[in-house]
Amino acid sequence: MSNLDWIVLCATLVGTIIYGIFKGRGQKNAHTYLLASQQMPWYIVMLGIMATQASAITFLSAPGQAYTDGMRFVQYYFGLPLAMIVISITFIPIFQRLKVYTAYEFLEQRFDQKTRVLTSFFFLLSRGLSTGISIYAPSIILSTILDWNIYLTNILTGGLLLIYTYTGGAKAVAHTQKLQFLIILGTMAFAGFLLIQNLPGNVSFSDALFIAGKSGKLNVITTEFDLNDRYNIWSGIIGGFFLALSYFGTDQSQVGRYISAKNTRTGRIGLLLNGLVKIPLQFSILLIGALLFAFFALKPAPVYFNERSFNLLENNYPQIASDFTAEHNILQDKQIALSNQLLAERDNGSDALNNTVQEYKLNQQKIKELHGQVETTINEKKISIEKTDTNYIFLYFVQNILPTGMIGLLFAVIFMASWGSIAAALSSLATSSYKDIQLSFYKGEHEDKKQLIYSRLHTLVWTIFSIGVAMFATQMGSLIEAVNILGSLFYGPILGIFLVAFYFKKVEGPNVFVAAILAELTVIIVYSLDIISFLWLNVIGAAAVYFFCIIGLIIKRIYSTRPHTS
């Protein structure tokens, strides 16, 4: 990067840290540190909810996801607006009325302490692991631009955001998320504009969409019902609904955003607006990935977007790398020629267009197969600890195409997106582990000062844990898929527990406790057997809790009606 890029990057990040420390000052006890005194207005609630979702994974991995698999990933969010309505009607009023610190406090009042602790444990495990993956995403950037070891950049990334999260708590997190998300939206929109401006020659936005469409990258809606297909309209609406219902209704990292609202109305407005804005936002980010494909169909693209890994292959196995490069250059030249031919034949109304499209797709398949060979070779020869280059596609564009100054700002945006989601996650983890775990086993009250000390200590511990998880995230492939798969392993049973609590009044604590454990085991077995797409795990987990609760009631009824002999 240039000196100007470094100045922009460092100034933006340092300014964010200082702003967070300033806004988070005046902490007195757990209520101010963990709930921001419950004084957040609706627009901060909305931006906080969106920023918590929109981690660096969203802006780093989502364009790469669309580049490789098209835009069908957006269907994953189709169930979200429906979930926002249900949560606004059912969840928010209860949480606000009970004045809870965490969603899991309600479960102790409804069932018992062990159900609260179990559900909190599920949340802590899933969110702690996911936060580690979120730390790894911006670490890729630092590792790339500084040429540092990824393990070192994991520590640096996690350590920087700890500064204002540790000192300012939920208030610092909420206000920095507001600033971060506004900068992120503006910068990503400008990046999309620059992408279109840098298209070659007289190629327009509509031309790029045409190329992307003929390449199968604009596959927004997939209507075929297939339980093994990860992204189609059915898994999106049904599975996505259950995932969103669990994530926004029971995950403390999201619940904490609207629990900190001034009142029920404020929390509802923030949540419902998020439901309206999220799909267009995600569509736009994925569209950048589809346009990137068109961009590199018209301009030279690298053999492998993780340039450092391919450079290591060149250094250690020069002949293999040379053969790959030569074959790639032939296929790339042909793709550029065919792309221009497609545009010309479309404009001329040529009858040969369909034949050219078939030839274009065949060449595209050959490029994909060659990329697979390169990736397999890098992995088999243990050239790099990272198994794929999906997360480097947008990063390559930023580094090699964007103008000076914009590069530093884009990198800062990805960092801020990461910090916003990670800081919220750390705050929620600290809240849950302190309130749901520590205080469940400690009988007594902590004075204000000790509450603050313990809350900060929990924040520190979870930061260290998440950095540790980030050290292993190199093996997870596409980060945006990895973090959603991980959530789906736990969110279904968690949601099932809450749905039983709200709508199944006959069920008592011991019954739902056993049902939740059996449901979680069911989800893990189904996932291990790889018999269904991960989005359906949320439906299975929630349904399994209900099923095992019903079985428990039947067994109890049979046992209670049996004659007893003395």
C-alpha positions as CSV (number, residue, x, y, z in Angstrom):
1,M,0.0,0.0,0.0
2,S,1.0,3.6,-0.5
3,N,1.8,6.0,2.3
4,L,-1.6,7.7,1.8
5,D,-3.4,4.4,2.2
6,W,-1.5,3.7,5.4
7,I,-2.5,7.1,6.7
8,V,-6.2,6.6,5.8
9,L,-6.2,3.1,7.4
10,C,-4.5,4.0,10.6
11,A,-6.3,7.3,11.1
12,T,-9.7,5.6,10.6
13,L,-8.9,2.8,13.0
14,V,-7.3,5.0,15.7
15,G,-10.2,7.4,15.4
16,T,-12.7,4.6,15.9
17,I,-10.9,3.4,19.1
18,I,-10.7,6.9,20.5
19,Y,-14.4,7.5,19.7
20,G,-15.3,4.2,21.4
21,I,-13.3,5.0,24.5
22,F,-14.9,8.5,24.7
23,K,-18.5,7.3,24.3
24,G,-18.0,4.4,26.7
25,R,-16.7,6.5,29.6
26,G,-18.5,6.7,33.0
27,Q,-19.0,3.0,33.6
28,K,-20.2,2.4,37.2
29,N,-21.7,-1.1,37.4
30,A,-23.0,-4.1,35.4
31,H,-26.1,-2.2,34.3
32,T,-24.2,0.6,32.6
33,Y,-21.5,-1.7,31.3
34,L,-23.6,-4.6,30.0
35,L,-26.9,-2.8,29.1
36,A,-25.7,0.8,28.4
37,S,-28.3,1.9,31.0
38,Q,-31.0,0.9,28.6
39,Q,-31.1,4.3,27.0
40,M,-30.4,3.5,23.3
41,P,-32.6,5.2,20.7
42,W,-34.2,3.2,17.8
43,Y,-31.7,4.2,15.1
44,I,-28.7,3.1,17.2
45,V,-30.6,-0.2,18.0
46,M,-31.2,-0.7,14.2
47,L,-27.6,0.1,13.2
48,G,-26.3,-2.0,16.1
49,I,-28.3,-5.0,15.0
50,M,-27.2,-4.6,11.4
51,A,-23.5,-4.0,12.3
52,T,-23.5,-7.1,14.6
53,Q,-24.6,-9.2,11.6
54,A,-22.4,-7.4,9.0
55,S,-19.0,-8.6,10.1
56,A,-15.9,-8.5,8.0
57,I,-17.0,-11.9,6.8
58,T,-19.9,-10.2,5.1
59,F,-17.8,-7.7,3.2
60,L,-14.8,-10.0,2.6
61,S,-16.3,-13.4,2.0
62,A,-19.8,-12.6,0.5
63,P,-18.4,-11.1,-2.8
64,G,-16.2,-14.2,-3.1
65,Q,-19.2,-16.4,-2.4
66,A,-21.1,-14.7,-5.3
67,Y,-18.0,-14.9,-7.5
68,T,-17.8,-18.7,-7.1
69,D,-21.4,-19.8,-6.6
70,G,-23.6,-16.9,-7.8
71,M,-26.0,-14.7,-5.9
72,R,-28.3,-17.5,-4.6
73,F,-26.9,-17.1,-1.2
74,V,-29.2,-14.1,-0.8
75,Q,-32.1,-16.6,-0.4
76,Y,-30.6,-17.4,3.0
77,Y,-32.2,-14.1,4.2
78,F,-35.7,-14.5,2.8
79,G,-37.1,-15.8,6.1
80,L,-35.7,-12.9,8.1
81,P,-38.5,-10.3,7.7
82,L,-41.1,-12.9,8.9
83,A,-38.8,-13.7,11.9
84,M,-38.6,-9.9,12.8
85,I,-42.4,-9.7,13.0
86,V,-42.7,-12.8,15.3
87,I,-39.9,-11.5,17.6
88,S,-41.4,-8.0,17.8
89,I,-44.8,-9.5,18.8
90,T,-43.6,-12.2,21.2
91,F,-40.0,-11.9,22.3
92,I,-39.3,-8.1,22.8
93,P,-42.3,-7.4,25.1
94,I,-41.4,-10.3,27.4
95,F,-37.7,-9.4,27.7
96,Q,-38.5,-5.7,28.2
97,R,-41.2,-6.4,30.9
98,L,-38.9,-8.7,32.8
99,K,-36.0,-6.3,32.7
100,V,-33.6,-9.1,32.0
101,Y,-29.8,-8.8,31.3
102,T,-29.9,-11.9,29.0
103,A,-32.5,-13.8,27.1
104,Y,-31.7,-16.8,29.2
105,E,-32.9,-15.2,32.5
106,F,-36.4,-15.7,31.3
107,L,-35.9,-19.4,31.0
108,E,-35.0,-19.7,34.7
109,Q,-38.3,-18.0,35.6
110,R,-40.2,-20.2,33.1
111,F,-38.5,-23.5,33.7
112,D,-35.5,-23.8,36.1
113,Q,-31.9,-22.9,36.7
114,K,-30.4,-25.8,34.9
115,T,-32.3,-25.1,31.7
116,R,-31.1,-21.5,31.8
117,V,-27.5,-22.7,32.2
118,L,-27.7,-25.3,29.5
119,T,-29.2,-22.8,27.0
120,S,-26.6,-20.2,27.9
121,F,-23.9,-22.9,27.4
122,F,-25.2,-23.6,23.9
123,F,-25.1,-19.9,23.1
124,L,-21.6,-19.4,24.6
125,L,-20.1,-22.3,22.7
126,S,-21.6,-21.3,19.3
127,R,-21.1,-17.6,19.6
128,G,-17.6,-18.0,21.1
129,L,-16.5,-20.2,18.1
130,S,-18.2,-17.9,15.6
131,T,-16.4,-14.8,17.1
132,G,-13.1,-16.6,16.6
133,I,-13.9,-16.9,12.9
134,S,-14.9,-13.2,12.7
135,I,-11.5,-12.3,14.2
136,Y,-9.8,-14.4,11.5
137,A,-11.5,-12.5,8.6
138,P,-9.7,-9.1,9.1
139,S,-6.6,-10.9,10.1
140,I,-6.3,-12.1,6.5
141,I,-6.0,-8.5,5.4
142,L,-3.3,-7.6,7.9
143,S,-1.5,-10.8,7.0
144,T,-1.7,-9.9,3.3
145,I,-0.7,-6.3,3.3
146,L,2.0,-6.7,6.0
147,D,3.2,-10.1,4.9
148,W,3.0,-11.2,8.5
149,N,2.2,-14.6,10.0
150,I,-1.6,-15.1,10.2
151,Y,-1.3,-16.2,13.9
152,L,0.3,-12.9,14.8
153,T,-2.3,-10.8,13.0
154,N,-5.1,-12.8,14.8
155,I,-3.6,-11.6,18.1
156,L,-3.2,-8.0,16.8
157,T,-6.8,-7.8,15.5
158,G,-8.4,-9.2,18.6
159,G,-6.2,-7.0,20.8
160,L,-7.0,-3.7,19.1
161,L,-10.8,-4.0,19.5
162,L,-10.4,-5.1,23.1
163,I,-9.3,-1.6,24.0
164,Y,-12.7,0.1,23.7
165,T,-14.8,-3.0,24.3
166,Y,-13.1,-3.7,27.7
167,T,-13.2,-0.1,28.9
168,G,-16.6,1.1,27.5
169,G,-18.8,-2.0,27.4
170,A,-22.2,-2.0,25.6
171,K,-22.4,1.8,25.4
172,A,-19.0,2.0,23.6
173,V,-20.0,-0.9,21.3
174,A,-23.4,0.7,20.4
175,H,-22.0,4.1,19.5
176,T,-19.0,2.8,17.6
177,Q,-21.3,0.5,15.6
178,K,-23.3,3.5,14.6
179,L,-20.2,5.3,13.3
180,Q,-18.7,2.2,11.7
181,F,-21.8,1.1,9.8
182,L,-22.4,4.5,8.3
183,I,-18.8,4.6,7.0
184,I,-19.1,1.0,5.8
185,L,-22.3,1.7,3.7
186,G,-20.8,4.7,2.0
187,T,-17.5,3.1,1.3
188,M,-19.0,-0.1,-0.1
189,A,-21.3,1.9,-2.4
190,F,-18.3,3.8,-3.7
191,A,-16.3,0.6,-4.2
192,G,-19.2,-0.7,-6.3
193,F,-19.2,2.5,-8.3
194,L,-15.4,2.2,-8.9
195,L,-15.8,-1.4,-10.0
196,I,-18.2,-0.3,-12.7
197,Q,-16.0,2.7,-13.7
198,N,-13.0,0.3,-14.1
199,L,-14.7,-2.0,-16.6
200,P,-12.7,-2.1,-19.8
201,G,-13.4,0.0,-22.9
202,N,-17.0,0.8,-23.5
203,V,-18.4,-2.0,-21.3
204,S,-21.3,-0.7,-19.3
205,F,-23.1,-1.8,-16.1
206,S,-25.8,-3.6,-18.2
207,D,-23.0,-5.3,-20.2
208,A,-21.4,-6.5,-17.0
209,L,-24.8,-7.8,-15.8
210,F,-25.3,-9.6,-19.1
211,I,-21.9,-11.4,-18.8
212,A,-22.6,-12.3,-15.1
213,G,-26.1,-13.6,-16.1
214,K,-24.7,-15.8,-18.9
215,S,-22.2,-17.1,-16.4
216,G,-24.9,-18.2,-14.0
217,K,-23.9,-15.7,-11.3
218,L,-27.3,-13.9,-11.2
219,N,-29.1,-16.9,-9.9
220,V,-30.9,-15.0,-7.2
221,I,-34.0,-17.3,-7.0
222,T,-33.7,-21.1,-7.1
223,T,-37.1,-22.7,-6.9
224,E,-36.2,-26.4,-7.1
225,F,-37.0,-28.2,-3.8
226,D,-33.8,-30.0,-2.8
227,L,-33.0,-30.8,0.8
228,N,-29.3,-31.2,-0.1
229,D,-29.1,-27.8,-1.8
230,R,-27.8,-25.2,0.6
231,Y,-29.4,-22.2,-1.0
232,N,-32.9,-22.3,-2.6
233,I,-36.1,-20.4,-1.9
234,W,-37.5,-23.1,0.3
235,S,-34.5,-23.5,2.5
236,G,-34.2,-19.7,2.6
237,I,-37.8,-19.0,3.7
238,I,-38.3,-22.0,6.0
239,G,-34.8,-22.7,7.2
240,G,-33.8,-19.1,7.1
241,F,-36.9,-18.1,9.1
242,F,-36.0,-20.6,11.9
243,L,-32.4,-19.5,11.9
244,A,-33.3,-15.8,12.0
245,L,-35.9,-16.4,14.7
246,S,-33.3,-18.1,16.8
247,Y,-30.4,-15.7,16.0
248,F,-32.4,-12.5,16.6
249,G,-34.7,-13.9,19.3
250,T,-32.4,-16.0,21.4
251,D,-28.8,-15.1,20.6
252,Q,-27.6,-12.7,23.3
253,S,-25.4,-10.8,20.7
254,Q,-28.6,-9.6,19.1
255,V,-31.0,-9.7,22.0
256,G,-28.5,-7.4,23.8
257,R,-29.0,-4.8,21.1
258,Y,-32.7,-4.4,21.6
259,I,-32.7,-5.1,25.4
260,S,-30.6,-1.9,25.6
261,A,-33.4,0.1,23.9
262,K,-35.4,2.7,25.8
263,N,-38.6,0.8,25.6
264,T,-40.5,-1.9,23.7
265,R,-41.5,0.4,20.9
266,T,-38.0,1.5,20.3
267,G,-36.7,-2.1,20.2
268,R,-39.5,-3.1,17.8
269,I,-38.7,-0.2,15.4
270,G,-35.0,-1.0,15.3
271,L,-35.7,-4.7,14.7
272,L,-38.4,-4.3,12.0
273,L,-36.3,-1.8,10.0
274,N,-33.4,-4.2,10.1
275,G,-35.8,-6.8,8.5
276,L,-36.6,-4.4,5.7
277,V,-33.0,-3.3,5.0
278,K,-31.0,-6.5,5.4
279,I,-32.1,-8.2,2.1
280,P,-31.4,-5.3,-0.2
281,L,-28.0,-4.7,1.6
282,Q,-27.0,-8.3,1.2
283,F,-28.2,-8.4,-2.4
284,S,-26.0,-5.3,-3.1
285,I,-22.9,-6.9,-1.6
286,L,-23.4,-10.2,-3.5
287,L,-24.0,-8.2,-6.7
288,I,-20.5,-6.7,-6.2
289,G,-19.2,-10.3,-6.3
290,A,-21.2,-11.1,-9.5
291,L,-19.9,-7.9,-11.1
292,L,-16.4,-8.9,-10.1
293,F,-16.8,-12.1,-12.1
294,A,-17.8,-10.1,-15.1
295,F,-14.9,-7.8,-14.5
296,F,-12.4,-10.6,-14.5
297,A,-14.1,-12.2,-17.5
298,L,-13.1,-9.1,-19.4
299,K,-9.7,-8.4,-17.8
300,P,-6.8,-10.7,-16.8
301,A,-7.4,-12.5,-13.5
302,P,-4.7,-14.3,-11.4
303,V,-4.4,-18.1,-11.5
304,Y,-5.1,-18.1,-7.7
305,F,-6.5,-15.1,-5.9
306,N,-4.4,-15.9,-2.7
307,E,-1.3,-14.6,-4.4
308,R,1.0,-15.3,-1.5
309,S,0.1,-19.0,-1.6
310,F,0.7,-19.2,-5.3
311,N,4.0,-17.4,-5.0
312,L,5.1,-20.0,-2.5
313,L,4.1,-22.7,-5.0
314,E,6.2,-21.0,-7.7
315,N,9.2,-20.8,-5.3
316,N,9.0,-24.4,-4.3
317,Y,7.6,-26.1,-7.4
318,P,8.4,-23.7,-10.3
319,Q,7.6,-26.2,-13.1
320,I,4.2,-27.1,-11.7
321,A,3.3,-23.4,-11.2
322,S,4.6,-22.5,-14.7
323,D,2.4,-25.2,-16.3
324,F,-0.6,-23.9,-14.3
325,T,0.1,-20.3,-15.4
326,A,0.5,-21.3,-19.1
327,E,-2.8,-23.2,-19.2
328,H,-4.6,-20.4,-17.3
329,N,-3.3,-17.7,-19.7
330,I,-4.7,-19.7,-22.7
331,L,-8.1,-20.2,-21.0
332,Q,-8.2,-16.6,-19.7
333,D,-7.4,-15.1,-23.1
334,K,-10.2,-17.2,-24.6
335,Q,-12.6,-16.1,-21.9
336,I,-11.9,-12.5,-22.6
337,A,-12.4,-13.0,-26.3
338,L,-15.6,-14.9,-25.8
339,S,-17.0,-12.3,-23.4
340,N,-16.5,-9.6,-26.0
341,Q,-18.0,-11.9,-28.6
342,L,-21.1,-12.4,-26.4
343,L,-21.6,-8.7,-26.1
344,A,-21.1,-8.1,-29.9
345,E,-23.5,-10.9,-30.9
346,R,-26.1,-9.7,-28.4
347,D,-25.9,-6.2,-29.9
348,N,-26.1,-7.5,-33.5
349,G,-28.9,-9.9,-32.8
350,S,-26.7,-12.8,-34.1
351,D,-28.2,-16.3,-34.3
352,A,-24.8,-17.6,-33.1
353,L,-25.4,-16.2,-29.6
354,N,-26.6,-19.5,-28.1
355,N,-23.7,-21.4,-29.5
356,T,-21.3,-18.8,-28.1
357,V,-22.9,-19.1,-24.7
358,Q,-22.4,-22.8,-24.7
359,E,-18.8,-22.4,-25.7
360,Y,-18.3,-19.7,-23.1
361,K,-19.7,-22.0,-20.3
362,L,-17.5,-24.8,-21.4
363,N,-14.4,-22.6,-21.2
364,Q,-15.6,-21.3,-17.9
365,Q,-15.9,-24.9,-16.6
366,K,-12.3,-25.6,-17.7
367,I,-11.1,-22.5,-15.8
368,K,-13.0,-23.7,-12.7
369,E,-11.4,-27.2,-13.0
370,L,-8.0,-25.7,-13.4
371,H,-8.5,-23.6,-10.3
372,G,-9.5,-26.7,-8.5
373,Q,-6.3,-28.4,-9.5
374,V,-4.2,-25.4,-8.3
375,E,-6.1,-25.4,-5.0
376,T,-5.7,-29.2,-4.6
377,T,-1.9,-29.0,-5.4
378,I,-1.4,-26.1,-2.9
379,N,-3.2,-28.1,-0.2
380,E,-1.6,-31.5,-0.9
381,K,1.9,-30.0,-0.9
382,K,1.0,-28.1,2.3
383,I,2.1,-24.8,0.7
384,S,-0.4,-22.8,2.8
385,I,-2.5,-23.3,5.9
386,E,-5.5,-21.7,4.1
387,K,-7.5,-24.2,2.1
388,T,-9.2,-21.8,-0.4
389,D,-8.9,-18.4,-2.0
390,T,-12.6,-17.5,-1.9
391,N,-12.0,-15.0,0.9
392,Y,-9.2,-13.3,-1.2
393,I,-11.2,-12.5,-4.4
394,F,-12.6,-9.1,-3.2
395,L,-9.3,-8.4,-1.4
396,Y,-7.4,-8.9,-4.7
397,F,-9.6,-6.4,-6.4
398,V,-9.1,-3.8,-3.6
399,Q,-5.3,-4.2,-3.6
400,N,-4.8,-4.2,-7.4
401,I,-7.5,-2.2,-8.9
402,L,-8.7,0.6,-6.6
403,P,-7.0,4.0,-6.5
404,T,-4.6,5.2,-3.8
405,G,-6.4,6.2,-0.6
406,M,-9.4,4.1,-1.4
407,I,-7.4,1.0,-0.7
408,G,-6.7,2.1,2.8
409,L,-10.3,3.1,3.4
410,L,-11.6,-0.2,2.1
411,F,-9.3,-2.1,4.4
412,A,-10.4,0.1,7.3
413,V,-14.0,-0.6,6.5
414,I,-13.4,-4.4,6.7
415,F,-11.7,-3.9,10.0
416,M,-14.5,-1.7,11.3
417,A,-17.1,-4.2,10.2
418,S,-15.2,-6.9,12.0
419,W,-14.8,-4.8,15.2
420,G,-18.5,-4.0,15.2
421,S,-19.7,-7.6,15.2
422,I,-16.9,-8.9,17.4
423,A,-17.3,-6.2,20.0
424,A,-21.0,-6.9,20.2
425,A,-20.3,-10.6,20.5
426,L,-17.7,-10.2,23.2
427,S,-20.1,-7.9,25.2
428,S,-22.9,-10.5,24.9
429,L,-20.6,-13.4,25.8
430,A,-19.4,-11.5,28.9
431,T,-23.0,-10.7,29.8
432,S,-24.2,-14.3,29.5
433,S,-21.2,-15.9,31.2
434,Y,-21.3,-13.5,34.1
435,K,-25.1,-13.3,34.6
436,D,-26.1,-16.8,33.5
437,I,-23.1,-18.9,34.6
438,Q,-21.1,-17.3,37.3
439,L,-24.1,-15.8,39.2
440,S,-26.1,-19.0,38.9
441,F,-23.5,-20.7,41.0
442,Y,-22.6,-17.8,43.2
443,K,-25.3,-17.0,45.8
444,G,-25.1,-13.4,46.8
445,E,-24.9,-9.8,45.4
446,H,-21.8,-8.1,44.1
447,E,-21.4,-4.4,44.8
448,D,-21.3,-2.0,41.9
449,K,-17.5,-1.8,41.6
450,K,-17.1,-5.6,41.8
451,Q,-19.8,-6.1,39.1
452,L,-17.8,-3.9,36.8
453,I,-14.6,-5.7,37.5
454,Y,-16.2,-9.1,36.9
455,S,-17.9,-7.9,33.7
456,R,-14.6,-6.6,32.3
457,L,-12.8,-9.8,33.3
458,H,-15.4,-11.9,31.4
459,T,-14.8,-9.7,28.4
460,L,-11.1,-10.3,28.6
461,V,-11.4,-14.1,28.9
462,W,-13.7,-14.3,25.9
463,T,-11.4,-12.2,23.8
464,I,-8.6,-14.6,24.6
465,F,-10.8,-17.6,23.8
466,S,-11.9,-16.1,20.5
467,I,-8.3,-15.3,19.4
468,G,-7.5,-19.0,20.2
469,V,-10.3,-20.1,17.9
470,A,-9.1,-17.8,15.2
471,M,-5.9,-19.7,15.1
472,F,-7.8,-22.7,13.7
473,A,-10.1,-20.9,11.3
474,T,-7.6,-21.3,8.4
475,Q,-9.1,-24.8,7.8
476,M,-12.7,-23.6,7.3
477,G,-12.9,-22.6,3.7
478,S,-15.5,-19.9,2.9
479,L,-15.9,-18.0,6.1
480,I,-19.5,-16.8,5.5
481,E,-20.6,-20.4,5.1
482,A,-18.5,-21.6,8.1
483,V,-20.0,-19.2,10.5
484,N,-23.6,-19.9,9.4
485,I,-23.1,-23.7,9.5
486,L,-21.7,-23.3,13.0
487,G,-24.7,-21.3,14.1
488,S,-27.1,-23.8,12.6
489,L,-25.6,-26.6,14.8
490,F,-26.9,-24.8,17.9
491,Y,-29.6,-22.3,17.0
492,G,-32.3,-24.9,16.4
493,P,-32.4,-26.4,19.9
494,I,-32.0,-23.0,21.5
495,L,-35.0,-21.7,19.5
496,G,-36.9,-24.8,20.4
497,I,-36.4,-24.2,24.1
498,F,-37.8,-20.6,23.8
499,L,-40.7,-21.7,21.6
500,V,-41.7,-24.3,24.2
501,A,-41.3,-21.6,26.9
502,F,-43.7,-19.3,25.0
503,Y,-46.2,-21.6,23.5
504,F,-46.2,-25.0,25.3
505,K,-47.3,-24.2,28.9
506,K,-47.7,-27.8,30.0
507,V,-43.9,-28.5,29.7
508,E,-41.8,-28.2,32.8
509,G,-38.1,-27.7,33.4
510,P,-36.8,-31.3,33.7
511,N,-38.7,-32.3,30.5
512,V,-37.4,-29.5,28.3
513,F,-33.8,-29.9,29.7
514,V,-33.7,-33.5,28.6
515,A,-35.4,-32.7,25.3
516,A,-32.8,-29.9,24.5
517,I,-29.9,-32.3,25.0
518,L,-31.5,-35.0,22.8
519,A,-32.3,-32.4,20.2
520,E,-28.7,-31.1,20.1
521,L,-27.5,-34.7,19.7
522,T,-29.9,-35.2,16.9
523,V,-28.7,-32.1,15.1
524,I,-25.1,-33.2,15.4
525,I,-25.8,-36.7,14.1
526,V,-27.8,-35.4,11.1
527,Y,-25.0,-32.9,10.3
528,S,-22.3,-35.6,10.7
529,L,-24.2,-37.9,8.2
530,D,-24.4,-35.0,5.7
531,I,-27.9,-35.9,4.6
532,I,-29.5,-32.5,4.5
533,S,-28.5,-28.8,3.8
534,F,-27.3,-27.0,7.0
535,L,-30.2,-24.4,6.9
536,W,-32.6,-27.2,7.6
537,L,-30.7,-28.1,10.8
538,N,-32.5,-25.1,12.4
539,V,-35.9,-26.5,11.6
540,I,-34.8,-30.0,12.8
541,G,-33.4,-28.7,16.0
542,A,-36.4,-26.7,17.0
543,A,-38.8,-29.4,16.0
544,A,-36.8,-32.0,17.9
545,V,-37.1,-30.1,21.1
546,Y,-40.9,-30.1,20.7
547,F,-40.9,-33.8,19.7
548,F,-38.9,-34.9,22.7
549,C,-41.0,-32.7,25.0
550,I,-44.2,-34.4,23.8
551,I,-42.6,-37.8,24.3
552,G,-41.6,-36.8,27.8
553,L,-45.2,-35.7,28.5
554,I,-46.5,-39.0,27.2
555,I,-44.1,-41.0,29.4
556,K,-45.0,-38.9,32.4
557,R,-48.7,-39.5,31.7
558,I,-48.3,-43.2,31.3
559,Y,-46.1,-43.4,34.5
560,S,-48.6,-41.3,36.5
561,T,-51.6,-43.4,35.5
562,R,-49.9,-46.8,36.2
563,P,-51.2,-48.4,39.4
564,H,-48.6,-48.4,42.2
565,T,-48.2,-51.3,44.5
566,S,-47.1,-50.8,48.1
